[in-house]
């Protein structure tokens, strides 16, 4: 029951309604602050040589005192508000005590009974229906160091302390998730929110967004929860979904043999084998011996401070998704592609605004009416070229929408040239490629490369010339051979060096062949 058959097994038992899947997630998101949580060390340590962005504080030397990073608190508050959490009047930090080689102090500064955010929720879209996933808590803590294991079969591991002290937000969900698919969707939506707030790059491959998944089963109509299994350190959406699917199948088999889990346990995920494996018995809260952090005072939130944080939150992805769907008449999938990247969504909005301004500037009052009439076609054109052409070209050039050489104003002019049929699709790709390489005005590039479409009058003359030069093809067409028209089209496009609008040219040929 492993590998590709996991989903089949899960689906089969779901349909039979024998067991209900109970999933909760514990998610860590690294904050992209300039310095670490409790010291001034550079927070870009993951990209630096090992053990170079460290100091006595994040190395846990005796006698050192932590100093709280205000920006980390601000961003933690913003994340909690974005996840619809209740914020208490004050919060505090606690010591979570345990020993592990990657924990330099022998304890982690975290939050226990007074987290920064409580009782929130996030709505996900599941098969065109909204489902609410409860958020138990959002709290701040520091990250541990990074263990680098010997991959040559040796018996040692090295410790890189660059990551020690990195600010983390931990988000813990209620056990409201009922399938591996829901878990993946929740993680994807959460990543989009973190990126929208610009508090975290949330790159799972780099460990900036990590997930531990808790899962148990119970017979349907049963109300109590059974001992959960925690799957540690899932670092991709695919791994999360596959690991949970495998675990559902494994636990169903145990239930059928009446050997269901009796204790909490922790398992790892082997992506190569496509299966989970036992790591250890799960620690419980009392094992961590929490107590208040004596070196950090409690934090009190004034109403004025919370109001400033609310104002600082940008339009959130779900709100933007709805607005793009309604305002731009896009399908939910089209709107989701645009809104998953804050910079891409902003670029889309700027381009549409530039096009609207051009209509009004060119036509005055008539332009407003014309814009309303043509808006749907133009936005469809913008979306197609932005998502399918420009985004791909940008990636090929090693750019993104934060350092793009093509301004929204120039891209709007590029769309305008297409709309006015001054550029055909083939030539437009060449113009866009030049714009991505070096920026520049699309009209100038079109003229420099001699790519502008020829006029309707020139197309009329071109069709006449090709028809006269190919009498046999004309006879074949009149005899009902459709391929003859394609031949004439090819000859005409070749003669025009690709600058004739194919649709206009086809219509003109048909008109003259009557």
C-alpha angles and dihedrals in degrees: 000000000000139000121013095001094065096091092046091053093047093048092049094055093042089057091050088052093222100130135024118219115227116194132173126176133216108198130187120200120187114226117229096224117148093239134033128270100266106011141040096255117133110267095212091081095129089070095043131083112279117282096003102111096057139108137181090274098056090036089058098238115176116264097025121128128211121235115201119241106233093200090056089054092048092051092045089054091048091051091049091050092047088054091053093248128161111242117213123225089253140007134197142194128245138194116247106199123209137123123243130141092246094055106082098189097043088242137059124230103231139135124266123168100006106047121179092247130028139184101004134145145209124209116218129193111241117180092332092312128103118238123188118222114195121230112216096191147341116207142166127239143148125264124240126238122272124256115216110199124207107255095192095076097268125143101237141081130205125220123224109195095190090100094047109111096018109149114253135189112208117202117193119191130207114252089264099121115104105183142025088249092058090050091053093047091050091052092048092050091046091052090051090053093049090051093045090054088046090224094119138019084218094202106167094195089060094045094250090124117035133172138203112193124207116202138175137157132223134180113265114266089028111122104191123084120239127216110296131225117220119212108203134219104358105180105185138042089241093052091048093052095042095045092051092046090052092047092051090055093046094050093045088056090051092050091050090054089045089242097116117161113284099183139037112266140178122226135183128219122240104199093188094055093034094229143101123244134201116262106168145316109286118257116232128217095268090058090066096055094215118203133162115282103250096201097057124063121222117271119234119202116214119207089242092055093049090049091053090051092050091052090049092059110100124217104299122235097252092050090047091047091056092045093050091048093051103033097041098032092235128154115252090253092052091047091047092055090053098043098046087079116051093205093048091050091049091050090052092051093048092049093051090048091052091051092049091049090051092053092051094044093049099042106021113204091356087055092064091054092043091050091055090050096046100032096097094051093045095049090049088053092048093049093048096049094040098049101031102033115016097041091051093047091048091053091048089055093050093248133122135195092277095062101025116151092205108083120213088243092056092044089053089052089050090054089047091056089053092047091050089048092238087127128040123212096261094050092042091062090056092049092048092050090055091048092053092049098050111356115234140138113307093215090055092047090049091052094043091053093039091234101137117125118254120247127266090252091053090049090052090053091045093053091049091051094049093047092052092047095052110044093157092057089049090054091047091052092050088050089060101263106142093190088069090067091052090052091052090048090052093050092049094048090048090050090050092047089237094302097114119096103247094215094049091044093051092051091049093050091050090048093052094043093059 
